[in-house]
Amino acid sequence: MMNERYIDIDILEDYVFKLVFGRTTSKGLLEHFLARVLNRKVEVDQTLNTEIVREIFDGKNVSLDVVIKTENDTIITVEVQNDRIEEMEKRIKYYTDRLSSTILKKGENYCKTQKVISMAILNHKFYKEDQHNYRHTFKLLNTKNHSIYDDDPLEIIIFDKIKKEDFNVDDPVDRIFMYLFGYFNNEELKNQTCLDDLIRDIEEVRNMISKSQEAEIAKIGIEKRQMDEQIRLKTAVKEAKTEGKIEGIKEGKIEGKEEEKENMALKLKNKGFSLEEISDITNLSIKKLKNLNSNS
């Protein structure tokens, strides 16, 4: 029987996705999920480090949500993304190139380079010119007289969000993406957990998250959104520098963050979290929390 969740948990938040699929105990679930969306058998050999350390001082760090090595030595990565990021294909290819460069050991032959499949699941419509399709595949192309890529070493698959009516609920792959994109209402989800064993298993893992873990998820969520907001703020400040609007931008962003904390605090308060727990999650003072109207 599934437990009632204390707070809403979006499975396409990267920290939630990692919690569901990235643990060593999730091997079977991860195999089932990857086999469904890739339409091929996947046997997980090991879960790899998702942090790819930069090779130069001022280089970019790379952090993926799930990285696994299969029994046939294929590397599969999964990245989920709620924010809109331009040139997603180039970003995923950069991740893949960095990952591929860390695979070979000193002295090993280049023929040992492993096949890499990089997946990205975007919680928005990225390819607007292709409104009714949600799967977009990119590969290295062979030319007529060159065979360097005949072994198909790189495959990038980007799934983006289409309208609910464009999915076929009777198709197993469509159905799992309808679930991931949150298209099932409570009654529909209840029916799907009876009909679809993969959705049922994912829901069971998601609903097993304890209250303490949910508190940590809420805290991570606020911190991540604030970090994203800081990046957007820096961009906005840079653009507004010549227009004399910097102070107004800063004040508006700060107010927005405080309002987000208060909304989260009210949600946690209504779910039965103590003031001390809420204060730890949101960094709001106990005094301020006492003054929040739980009925607002």
VMD Tcl script that draws the C-alpha trace (Angstrom):
set ca {
  {0.00 0.00 0.00}
  {1.35 3.43 -0.92}
  {2.01 5.99 1.78}
  {0.59 9.49 1.52}
  {3.26 12.00 0.62}
  {3.81 14.94 3.00}
  {4.66 17.37 0.20}
  {4.47 17.28 -3.57}
  {7.57 15.62 -5.03}
  {8.25 16.25 -8.72}
  {10.17 13.28 -10.07}
  {11.78 15.49 -12.75}
  {13.55 17.57 -10.10}
  {17.11 16.30 -10.49}
  {17.65 15.56 -6.77}
  {14.40 13.53 -6.66}
  {15.29 11.67 -9.87}
  {18.67 10.75 -8.37}
  {17.01 9.57 -5.18}
  {14.62 7.30 -7.10}
  {16.96 5.93 -9.79}
  {20.53 6.66 -8.68}
  {20.84 4.46 -5.60}
  {22.48 1.02 -5.63}
  {19.17 -0.50 -4.49}
  {17.44 0.94 -7.59}
  {19.31 -1.27 -10.07}
  {16.27 -3.31 -11.12}
  {14.04 -0.25 -11.41}
  {16.67 1.60 -13.45}
  {17.08 -1.38 -15.81}
  {13.31 -1.56 -16.31}
  {13.05 2.19 -16.98}
  {15.99 2.31 -19.43}
  {14.79 -0.80 -21.27}
  {11.37 0.81 -21.69}
  {12.52 4.20 -23.00}
  {15.44 2.87 -25.11}
  {13.54 -0.16 -26.41}
  {16.46 -2.50 -25.75}
  {17.60 -4.79 -22.97}
  {19.73 -3.02 -20.37}
  {21.74 -4.85 -17.70}
  {23.38 -2.47 -15.22}
  {26.90 -3.51 -14.23}
  {27.60 -0.53 -11.96}
  {26.50 3.01 -11.18}
  {29.35 5.43 -11.89}
  {30.37 8.72 -10.31}
  {28.10 11.47 -11.68}
  {30.71 14.20 -11.07}
  {33.22 14.57 -13.92}
  {36.11 16.57 -12.50}
  {37.39 19.46 -14.60}
  {40.78 18.88 -16.16}
  {41.95 22.50 -16.09}
  {41.68 25.10 -13.34}
  {39.09 27.29 -15.01}
  {37.29 24.48 -16.86}
  {33.63 23.62 -16.40}
  {32.60 21.03 -13.83}
  {30.17 18.44 -15.20}
  {27.50 16.86 -13.02}
  {25.01 14.36 -14.42}
  {21.96 12.91 -12.69}
  {22.54 9.20 -13.43}
  {25.55 7.51 -15.04}
  {25.73 3.74 -15.42}
  {27.91 1.15 -17.10}
  {26.08 -1.81 -18.62}
  {27.18 -5.45 -18.77}
  {28.21 -4.95 -22.43}
  {30.38 -1.91 -21.47}
  {28.00 0.75 -22.79}
  {27.88 3.98 -20.78}
  {24.38 5.44 -20.34}
  {23.79 8.88 -18.84}
  {20.49 10.49 -17.88}
  {19.99 14.21 -17.29}
  {16.65 15.77 -16.30}
  {16.08 19.48 -16.76}
  {13.20 21.73 -15.72}
  {14.82 25.03 -16.72}
  {15.00 26.15 -20.34}
  {18.58 26.02 -21.60}
  {19.58 27.00 -25.11}
  {21.68 24.66 -27.26}
  {20.78 21.61 -25.18}
  {22.25 19.26 -27.81}
  {25.68 20.94 -27.53}
  {25.48 20.83 -23.73}
  {24.71 17.11 -23.70}
  {27.40 16.43 -26.31}
  {29.91 18.33 -24.14}
  {28.97 16.14 -21.18}
  {29.35 13.06 -23.35}
  {32.71 14.13 -24.74}
  {34.01 14.80 -21.25}
  {32.76 11.44 -20.06}
  {34.27 9.61 -23.04}
  {37.65 11.24 -22.39}
  {37.73 9.78 -18.86}
  {37.01 6.20 -19.90}
  {40.32 5.10 -21.45}
  {43.21 4.30 -19.12}
  {46.80 5.22 -19.92}
  {48.22 2.86 -22.51}
  {44.88 1.46 -23.64}
  {44.08 1.21 -27.35}
  {41.52 3.63 -28.79}
  {39.50 0.70 -30.09}
  {38.46 0.16 -26.46}
  {36.49 3.40 -26.45}
  {33.05 2.49 -25.14}
  {29.70 3.30 -26.65}
  {27.98 6.20 -24.89}
  {24.23 6.86 -24.87}
  {23.32 10.24 -23.38}
  {19.68 10.95 -22.55}
  {18.08 14.24 -21.54}
  {14.48 14.60 -20.32}
  {13.25 18.19 -20.57}
  {10.14 19.29 -18.69}
  {9.21 21.77 -21.45}
  {8.86 21.90 -25.23}
  {12.32 22.47 -26.68}
  {11.84 21.66 -30.37}
  {8.90 23.91 -31.16}
  {9.09 23.14 -34.87}
  {8.32 19.50 -34.04}
  {5.27 19.99 -31.83}
  {3.87 16.45 -31.92}
  {7.07 14.47 -31.39}
  {8.90 14.13 -28.08}
  {11.87 11.92 -29.02}
  {14.82 13.49 -30.88}
  {17.89 11.38 -31.69}
  {21.36 12.59 -32.72}
  {24.25 10.40 -33.88}
  {27.67 10.83 -35.45}
  {27.18 10.53 -39.20}
  {29.11 8.14 -41.42}
  {30.30 9.47 -44.76}
  {30.35 7.34 -47.89}
  {34.07 6.56 -47.87}
  {34.92 6.66 -44.17}
  {34.15 3.98 -41.62}
  {35.48 5.59 -38.43}
  {31.96 5.83 -36.99}
  {30.59 2.48 -38.16}
  {30.47 1.19 -34.60}
  {28.06 4.03 -33.70}
  {29.95 5.12 -30.54}
  {27.73 8.07 -29.62}
  {23.97 8.46 -29.38}
  {22.21 11.48 -27.90}
  {18.49 11.22 -27.21}
  {16.53 14.26 -26.05}
  {12.95 13.87 -24.84}
  {10.94 17.07 -24.57}
  {7.38 17.78 -23.47}
  {4.46 17.63 -25.86}
  {0.76 18.12 -25.14}
  {-1.12 15.39 -23.31}
  {-3.41 14.76 -26.29}
  {-0.40 13.97 -28.49}
  {0.50 10.95 -26.37}
  {-0.98 7.49 -26.87}
  {-1.71 6.13 -23.40}
  {-1.79 2.59 -24.81}
  {1.85 2.87 -25.90}
  {4.18 1.82 -23.02}
  {6.83 4.46 -23.84}
  {4.27 7.25 -24.26}
  {2.67 6.17 -21.01}
  {5.85 6.42 -18.94}
  {6.50 9.94 -20.28}
  {2.91 10.95 -19.53}
  {3.66 9.85 -15.98}
  {7.00 11.69 -15.79}
  {5.46 14.89 -17.15}
  {2.69 14.72 -14.54}
  {-0.19 14.33 -16.99}
  {-2.15 11.80 -14.92}
  {-4.63 13.15 -12.37}
  {-5.03 11.26 -9.08}
  {-7.66 8.86 -10.42}
  {-5.77 8.18 -13.65}
  {-2.54 7.60 -11.71}
  {-4.31 5.16 -9.42}
  {-5.49 3.20 -12.47}
  {-2.06 3.28 -14.10}
  {-0.34 1.88 -11.01}
  {-2.65 -1.12 -11.38}
  {-2.07 -1.50 -15.12}
  {1.61 -0.57 -15.55}
  {4.19 -2.31 -13.35}
  {6.94 0.25 -14.09}
  {4.78 3.20 -13.02}
  {3.71 1.23 -9.97}
  {7.31 0.47 -8.98}
  {8.45 4.08 -9.44}
  {5.50 5.34 -7.40}
  {6.29 2.87 -4.61}
  {9.89 4.12 -4.41}
  {8.80 7.75 -4.54}
  {6.22 7.18 -1.84}
  {8.71 5.39 0.42}
  {10.59 8.65 0.89}
  {10.45 9.35 4.60}
  {9.39 12.60 6.22}
  {13.00 13.46 7.04}
  {14.03 12.85 3.43}
  {11.17 15.01 2.22}
  {12.35 17.80 4.49}
  {15.81 17.48 2.99}
  {14.32 17.48 -0.52}
  {12.38 20.65 0.25}
  {15.56 22.29 1.56}
  {17.60 21.21 -1.46}
  {14.85 22.47 -3.75}
  {14.89 25.94 -2.21}
  {18.69 26.10 -2.30}
  {18.80 24.95 -5.94}
  {16.19 27.48 -7.04}
  {18.02 30.23 -5.17}
  {21.26 29.25 -6.89}
  {19.51 29.33 -10.27}
  {18.02 32.71 -9.32}
  {21.49 34.04 -8.49}
  {22.70 33.03 -11.97}
  {19.70 34.74 -13.57}
  {20.27 37.79 -11.36}
  {23.89 38.12 -12.50}
  {22.74 37.96 -16.12}
  {20.00 40.55 -15.52}
  {22.39 42.88 -13.69}
  {24.89 42.64 -16.52}
  {22.20 43.49 -19.08}
  {20.82 46.36 -16.97}
  {24.17 47.90 -16.06}
  {23.91 50.56 -18.74}
  {20.24 51.32 -17.98}
  {20.48 52.33 -14.30}
  {18.07 49.59 -13.15}
  {20.41 47.42 -11.09}
  {19.06 48.22 -7.61}
  {15.48 47.59 -8.68}
  {16.41 44.21 -10.12}
  {18.23 43.18 -6.93}
  {15.37 44.21 -4.68}
  {12.81 42.39 -6.81}
  {14.80 39.14 -6.75}
  {15.30 39.29 -2.98}
  {11.60 39.81 -2.40}
  {10.82 36.89 -4.67}
  {13.09 34.56 -2.72}
  {11.51 35.54 0.61}
  {8.02 34.95 -0.77}
  {9.06 31.48 -2.02}
  {10.36 30.58 1.44}
  {7.12 31.72 3.07}
  {5.00 29.71 0.62}
  {7.08 26.60 1.30}
  {6.83 27.25 5.06}
  {3.02 27.39 4.88}
  {2.90 24.16 2.89}
  {5.15 22.39 5.42}
  {3.23 23.87 8.36}
  {-0.06 22.56 6.96}
  {1.54 19.12 6.52}
  {2.45 18.93 10.21}
  {6.13 19.84 10.24}
  {7.29 21.52 13.44}
  {8.40 25.17 13.49}
  {11.95 24.02 14.22}
  {11.94 21.70 11.18}
  {10.48 24.42 8.96}
  {13.02 26.95 10.20}
  {15.85 24.55 9.39}
  {14.49 23.95 5.88}
  {13.66 27.54 4.95}
  {16.09 29.53 7.14}
  {13.14 31.65 8.31}
  {13.15 32.61 12.00}
  {10.78 30.94 14.46}
  {9.29 34.39 15.19}
  {8.52 34.95 11.51}
  {7.05 31.48 11.17}
  {4.71 32.06 14.12}
  {3.36 35.14 12.35}
  {2.56 33.26 9.15}
  {-1.13 32.65 8.68}
  {-1.59 28.97 7.85}
  {-4.97 29.74 6.29}
  {-3.60 32.28 3.81}
}
mol new
graphics top color blue
foreach p $ca { graphics top sphere $p radius 0.5 }
foreach p [lrange $ca 0 end-1] q [lrange $ca 1 end] { graphics top cylinder $p $q radius 0.2 }
display resetview
